[in-house]
Amino acid sequence: MILTICPNPSIDCTIELANLNVGRVNRIENKILTYSGKAINVAIGVRRLGGNSTVTGFMFENDGKSFLHALDREGVLSRFIWSEGSVRVNYKIIDVRSMMTEINDRGESVPREKQKELLELSARLAEDCSVAVISGSLPQGVEDGYYAELVRSVPKEVKVFVDTEGKKLLDAVRQGVYMIKPNLSELEAIVKTSLGDKSEMVKACKKLIEMGTQNVLLSLGQQGAILTDGSRSYYAKTANVAVNSTVGAGDSMLSAAAVMVERGADAKEILRCAVAAGTASITTPGTNLFYKDKYDEIYEKIKVEEI
């Protein structure tokens, strides 16, 4: 069983326009609502790959039941800590050039007593899991250090994956985690320098390994990904596909990596599956994740090389 912890769920509203005309009236050509949040996406991806997943996190009274229905349809178990207010809405505006403009809400504030409840619930749920994935932003009222608290709440024998950014990521890494999944811009922000080639990228990843993570899965967008444990490093390029939306690609990668780690796969297979899932995800519109048939098709095209 894989546990995913979602501190800040969202309703993603993807709006397609012919052109985005700032300061003028715009007509919507298509609109897609997705009940989302990074760790929720990971839980769904795990199920689509045949794994078992439970998702926990904060949920809000207004609109929250729609998330339960969406997760039920995917076969994902859910146990949330409920709080007053509404789920935040994030807007993804896509024009005819496939240029995306994002407008993200901050979400409702979560009181400290609810934060303590989630720590306790995460600890109980993780007892029956071999992998726990903590990912996404934090709602208002929750300090960056809460990521470290979540990591500490999980039993030591559980492999913890973390996908967030900045101080939240560093605080979590210092607790000792199994894997993190930064993208290139997030990694560059941490090491405070631009990274030109793969050797520089691996060197930067090793700094995070020295801080406390065992593995780094570095997402390079349409260029693929790198997986390193500091001793051996691997690279896989994405397959050539038509891009509909890059939203959710990182979550898809993380779901595949978590499933393969749970199944005991080696590093090359973990990376191959992660890149296949991420590539399959970008073929779907809006914030929809990958579908298994597309994943299987792309998996056959992914090649992994040691670097």
Helices and strands as residue ranges (DSSP letters): E 2-6, E 10-16, E 30-36, H 38-48, E 53-62, H 64-74, E 77-86, E 88-94, E 100-103, H 112-126, E 131-135, H 146-153, E 159-163, H 166-173, E 177-180, H 184-191, H 198-211, E 213-219, G 221-223, E 225-228, E 233-236, H 249-262, H 267-281, H 292-299, E 304-306
